Amino acid sequence: MINAKKILLLLLLGLSLSIGAAHLKPYSGSIKDPVISLKDLNGTTHTLAQYRGKVVLVQFWATYCPPCVKEMPSMNKLQDKLAEAGVPFKILAIDMAETKAEVDAFVKKIKPEFTILMDETGSSIGQWNVFAAPSNFIINKQGKIAYTLFGGVEWDSEEIIEKITELSKH
């Protein structure tokens, strides 16, 4: 079943292969109260609720997703730039139904500097209505989805930094 999910996601990647061309869009979906309760690679449980008061980038990604791999360095830069500016911000990157061994090997190679959460069963994919990788949601300080973006993007662009900074003021 996981292999079928991988095949489907790879087919859907055609929608998102051009990194940098996408823009944050105001969220108009059906998820009113988003929930996350997943363990990171060290076994610590993270919930979305524990990050209230911060803007949170929730990203659904996979090790076999080329745009996901390509954009991770810009996610590291985004996190650094917002920290330097004093913007309360957190990245929660949820791996989509892969094993811990697969993700550990990937992390050693790519070196993301943000929190990687494991969803080995893929249960959160359905809860968040994820249909492609990467799927991104910007959560406001009150815990509601403010923006969404499907596909790869340069996360440390001026446009994104300005939108997240503005969101952090409300």
Secondary structure, 3 states (H helix, E strand, C coil): CHHHHHHHHHHHHHHCCCCCCCCCEECCCCCCCCCCEEEECCCCEEEHHHHCCCEEEEEEECCCCHHHHHHHHHHHHHHHHHHHCCCCEEEEEEEECCCHHHHHHHHHHHCCCCEEEEECCCHHHHHCCCCCCCEEEEECCCCCEEEEEECCCCCCCHHHHHHHHHHHCC
